[in-house]
């Protein structure tokens, strides 16, 4: 009987009676809380599936409001992130021009070489016209030196070197020229000049010695860049032979001139086609040079430029691509080279010693770093095996 009752009880349980008590498992879902308003996910569909069902103990209405709030915020962010191309393009153009303007105003600017006065170092408009990059910050840290190629604003007495370049005549052309000057694609400015520094304030410059070289403080300069110099024939047509009371036999010669403090004596590399600091003095002896009256009424034929008129140092040819190269500034004064190679050159040696010591110190630290890395690897390996 007991066996029959037991079997019947088992059948009743199997048929839907009282089942054995099962272990309760927590229902998957997001925990409740106000932080749900800030949940962000890139998969909107997945977020909707996870958020449509409120978590245990959460008010369904409050949960639905939080999900709706999140979806509105997500849609607003997506709309802000995507701008039409016709809006983005003008913004990018304006930003690009603004950055270019700031860089060319305070750091460096591209200039168009106006004439052939610096051939063959720089090609002027007749030869295609180089565009050069002039650094405006170099002379914030030092003064112009002999051999530097500088861009400067010409004094009022200097004739423009852009006579063969046709400028814009209409208002639209002038506006486009002004805009193009921002990025260095406009025609050259008639007031901008490019020359090489020959002498600085306090030095006396003259031409020529017995071989036809320009001298500074009585010492001849080394100028390998000169192109098509004026005629000079030692012993026949030079600065001591021939000529008359007012002029030398060679037009290359000019009288000594002491450069005033704060000014520069500049000349073009193309000596026979350069209207520079010596131009009005060529061939004149000292008395005639001192008595010469310039178009502006200033007495004396020499035309130095103020250091304050220097715009920047020419450092690189940026156009055309076939002319890409740096613009060198050779040490043209042998006397300065001799001084630099004498006992005063101990400073570079000291700098070299300090640099060597620094390198040695950095190399000496290498083994210790290797030991530290090896020790850390061993510690990590020991921690994993433990």
C-alpha positions in Angstrom: 0.0 0.0 0.0 2.8 2.4 0.9 4.5 1.6 -2.3 1.3 2.3 -4.3 0.7 5.6 -2.5 4.3 6.6 -3.2 4.1 5.8 -6.9 0.8 7.7 -7.1 2.4 10.7 -5.4 5.2 10.6 -7.9 2.7 10.5 -10.8 0.8 13.5 -9.4 4.0 15.5 -9.1 4.9 14.7 -12.7 1.4 15.6 -13.9 1.7 19.1 -12.5 1.5 18.8 -8.8 3.9 20.4 -6.4 7.3 20.6 -8.2 10.7 20.6 -6.4 11.7 24.2 -5.5 14.0 25.7 -8.1 16.9 28.1 -7.4 15.9 31.7 -8.3 18.2 33.5 -10.8 18.4 37.3 -11.1 16.8 38.8 -14.2 19.2 40.5 -16.6 18.7 44.2 -17.0 20.2 47.6 -16.2 20.3 48.7 -12.6 18.1 51.6 -11.9 19.3 55.0 -10.9 19.5 58.6 -12.2 22.8 58.0 -13.9 20.9 56.2 -16.7 20.2 59.7 -18.2 23.9 60.0 -19.1 24.3 56.5 -20.7 25.7 56.9 -24.3 26.1 54.1 -26.7 26.9 54.0 -30.4 24.5 51.2 -31.1 21.0 52.8 -30.9 19.2 49.5 -31.7 21.0 47.6 -28.9 20.5 50.5 -26.5 16.8 50.5 -27.3 16.5 46.7 -26.7 18.3 47.0 -23.4 16.4 50.1 -22.3 12.9 49.3 -23.4 12.5 46.9 -20.5 12.6 48.5 -17.0 14.8 46.9 -14.4 13.3 45.2 -11.4 11.9 47.7 -9.0 12.0 50.6 -11.5 9.0 52.7 -12.3 8.1 52.0 -16.0 7.0 55.6 -16.6 10.2 57.0 -15.2 12.2 54.5 -17.2 10.4 55.4 -20.5 11.0 59.2 -19.8 14.7 58.5 -19.3 15.0 56.5 -22.5 13.2 59.3 -24.4 15.5 61.9 -22.9 18.6 59.9 -23.9 17.3 59.5 -27.5 16.6 63.3 -27.9 20.1 64.1 -26.6 21.7 61.6 -28.9 19.8 62.9 -32.0 20.8 66.5 -31.1 24.5 65.5 -30.8 24.4 63.7 -34.2 22.8 66.7 -35.8 25.5 69.1 -34.4 28.3 66.8 -35.5 27.2 66.7 -39.2 27.5 70.0 -41.1 26.8 70.4 -44.7 29.8 70.6 -47.0 28.8 74.1 -48.3 29.1 75.3 -44.7 32.4 73.5 -43.8 34.3 74.6 -47.0 34.0 78.4 -46.4 35.0 77.9 -42.7 38.1 75.9 -43.7 39.1 78.6 -46.3 38.7 81.4 -43.8 40.7 79.5 -41.2 43.4 78.7 -43.7 43.8 82.3 -44.8 43.7 83.5 -41.2 46.6 81.2 -40.2 48.5 82.1 -43.3 48.1 85.8 -42.6 49.3 85.4 -39.0 52.3 83.3 -40.0 53.3 85.7 -42.8 52.8 88.7 -40.5 54.8 87.5 -37.5 57.0 84.5 -38.5 57.9 84.3 -42.2 56.6 85.6 -45.5 56.9 84.7 -49.2 58.3 87.4 -51.5 58.5 87.7 -55.2 62.1 88.6 -56.4 61.4 91.8 -58.5 64.5 92.2 -60.6 67.7 90.5 -61.8 69.9 92.3 -59.4 70.6 89.1 -57.4 71.4 86.8 -60.3 72.5 84.0 -60.2 71.7 83.5 -56.5 68.1 84.6 -57.1 66.2 84.8 -60.4 64.2 87.9 -61.0 61.1 88.5 -63.0 62.9 88.5 -66.4 64.2 85.0 -65.6 60.9 83.6 -64.4 60.9 85.1 -60.9 61.8 83.2 -57.7 59.6 83.3 -54.7 61.6 83.3 -51.5 60.8 82.7 -47.9 62.0 85.5 -45.6 62.2 84.8 -41.9 61.0 87.6 -39.7 62.1 86.2 -36.4 65.9 85.7 -37.1 66.7 89.3 -36.4 64.8 89.3 -33.2 67.7 87.3 -31.8 70.7 88.9 -33.7 71.6 91.8 -36.0 72.1 91.4 -39.7 75.6 90.2 -40.6 77.9 90.5 -43.6 76.8 88.0 -46.3 73.1 87.8 -45.2 70.6 88.2 -48.1 67.9 90.5 -46.7 64.5 91.7 -47.7 63.9 95.3 -46.8 61.6 98.3 -47.4 63.5 100.6 -49.8 64.1 104.2 -48.9 62.1 106.9 -50.7 65.1 107.8 -52.8 65.4 104.3 -54.2 63.8 103.8 -57.6 61.5 100.8 -57.8 62.9 97.7 -59.5 59.5 96.6 -60.9 59.4 98.9 -63.9 59.0 96.0 -66.3 56.2 94.4 -64.3 52.6 95.5 -65.1 50.5 96.0 -62.0 46.7 95.8 -61.7 44.7 98.8 -62.8 41.1 97.9 -61.8 39.7 97.8 -58.3 39.1 94.0 -58.6 42.7 93.4 -59.8 44.1 95.5 -56.9 41.9 93.6 -54.5 43.1 90.2 -55.8 46.7 91.5 -55.7 46.3 92.4 -52.1 44.7 89.0 -51.3 47.5 87.2 -53.2 50.2 89.1 -51.3 49.0 87.3 -48.2 50.1 83.9 -49.6 53.0 85.2 -51.8 51.4 84.8 -55.2 50.9 88.4 -56.1 53.3 90.5 -58.3 56.3 92.0 -56.4 55.8 95.1 -54.3 57.6 98.0 -55.8 58.9 99.1 -52.3 60.4 95.7 -51.4 64.1 95.0 -52.3 66.4 92.0 -52.0 70.1 92.6 -51.5 73.2 91.2 -49.7 74.7 92.9 -46.7 78.3 94.0 -47.5 79.1 96.1 -44.4 77.4 97.0 -41.1 77.4 100.1 -38.9 80.9 101.3 -38.0 82.7 99.6 -40.9 84.3 101.4 -43.8 83.5 100.0 -47.3 85.3 100.9 -50.6 86.2 99.5 -54.0 88.5 98.3 -55.1 91.8 96.7 -54.1 94.4 96.0 -56.8 92.6 92.9 -58.0 89.1 94.5 -58.1 87.6 93.3 -54.8 85.4 95.3 -52.5 87.2 96.1 -49.2 85.8 96.5 -45.7 88.1 98.2 -43.2 90.9 97.8 -45.8 90.5 94.0 -46.1 89.3 92.5 -49.4 86.1 90.4 -49.3 85.7 86.9 -50.7 82.6 87.0 -52.9 82.3 83.9 -55.1 78.6 84.7 -55.9 79.3 87.8 -58.0 77.7 87.7 -61.4 78.7 89.9 -64.4 80.9 92.5 -62.5 81.7 95.9 -64.0 84.8 96.1 -66.1 88.1 96.3 -64.2 91.5 95.8 -65.7 94.5 96.0 -63.3 97.2 98.5 -64.4 95.0 99.8 -67.3 91.6 100.7 -66.1 91.4 100.4 -62.3 91.1 102.6 -59.2 94.7 104.1 -59.5 95.5 104.0 -63.2 93.7 106.2 -65.8 90.6 108.3 -65.1 90.6 112.0 -64.4 90.2 114.4 -61.5 86.5 113.5 -60.9 86.2 109.9 -61.8 88.0 106.6 -61.9 88.9 104.7 -65.0 86.8 101.8 -63.9 83.1 102.2 -62.9 83.6 99.4 -60.5 85.5 101.8 -58.1 83.8 103.9 -55.5 85.2 106.1 -52.7 85.5 104.9 -49.1 82.4 105.3 -47.0 82.0 104.7 -43.2 78.6 103.1 -42.6 76.7 105.0 -39.8 75.6 103.1 -36.7 72.3 101.3 -37.1 72.6 101.2 -40.9 73.6 98.6 -43.5 75.5 98.9 -46.8 73.9 96.4 -49.3 74.8 95.4 -52.8 73.3 93.0 -55.4 75.2 89.9 -56.6 74.6 91.1 -60.2 76.9 94.0 -59.8 76.5 95.5 -63.3 72.7 95.5 -63.0 72.0 96.4 -59.3 70.8 99.8 -58.1 72.1 99.4 -54.5 73.9 101.3 -51.8 76.9 102.0 -54.2 74.9 102.7 -57.4 75.1 106.5 -57.4 78.8 106.4 -56.4 80.2 104.2 -59.1 83.2 105.7 -60.7 83.2 108.9 -58.6 86.2 110.0 -56.6 85.9 111.1 -53.0 85.3 114.8 -53.6 82.6 114.3 -56.2 81.0 111.5 -54.2 80.7 113.8 -51.1 79.3 116.7 -53.3 76.7 114.5 -55.1 73.1 115.5 -54.4 70.5 112.7 -54.5 67.0 113.2 -56.0 65.5 113.7 -52.6 68.0 116.5 -51.8 70.3 114.4 -49.5 74.0 115.2 -50.0 76.4 112.4 -50.7 76.0 109.5 -53.2 76.0 106.6 -50.8 72.7 105.0 -50.0 72.8 102.9 -46.8 69.6 101.5 -45.4 68.4 101.6 -41.8 68.4 98.3 -40.0 64.8 99.1 -38.9 63.7 98.8 -42.6 64.9 95.2 -42.8 61.8 92.9 -43.1 63.6 89.6 -42.8 66.3 87.3 -43.8 65.9 85.3 -47.1 66.4 81.7 -46.2 64.7 79.5 -48.9 63.6 79.5 -52.5 60.0 78.1 -52.4 59.1 78.5 -56.1 59.5 77.2 -58.7 60.0 73.6 -57.5 63.0 73.2 -59.8 64.7 75.9 -57.8 64.1 74.5 -54.3 67.2 75.3 -52.2 68.4 77.2 -49.2 69.9 80.7 -49.6 73.3 80.6 -48.1 75.0 83.4 -46.2 78.8 82.8 -46.7 81.3 84.4 -44.4 82.6 86.9 -46.9 85.0 88.7 -44.6 88.4 86.8 -44.5 89.4 88.9 -41.5 86.4 87.7 -39.5 87.1 84.2 -40.6 90.7 84.5 -39.3 89.5 85.9 -36.0 86.9 83.1 -35.7 89.6 80.5 -36.2 92.0 82.1 -33.7 92.1 81.7 -29.8 88.6 83.1 -29.4 87.2 80.0 -31.0 87.5 78.3 -27.6 83.8 78.7 -27.0 82.8 76.2 -29.6 85.4 73.8 -28.2 83.9 74.2 -24.7 80.5 73.7 -26.1 81.8 70.5 -27.8 83.2 69.3 -24.5 80.0 69.9 -22.7 78.1 68.1 -25.4 80.5 65.2 -25.2 80.1 65.0 -21.4 76.3 65.1 -21.8 76.4 62.3 -24.3 78.7 60.3 -22.1 76.4 60.9 -19.1 73.4 59.7 -21.1 75.3 56.6 -22.3 76.4 55.9 -18.7 72.8 55.8 -17.7 71.9 53.1 -20.2 73.2 50.1 -18.2 71.3 51.2 -15.1 68.1 51.5 -17.1 68.6 48.0 -18.5 69.1 46.6 -15.0 65.9 48.2 -13.8 63.9 46.8 -16.8 65.4 43.4 -16.2 64.5 43.5 -12.5 60.9 44.5 -13.3 60.6 41.6 -15.8 61.8 39.2 -13.2 59.4 40.5 -10.6 56.4 40.2 -12.9 57.5 36.6 -13.9 57.7 35.7 -10.2 54.3 37.2 -9.5 52.7 35.1 -12.3 54.3 31.8 -11.1 53.2 32.5 -7.5 
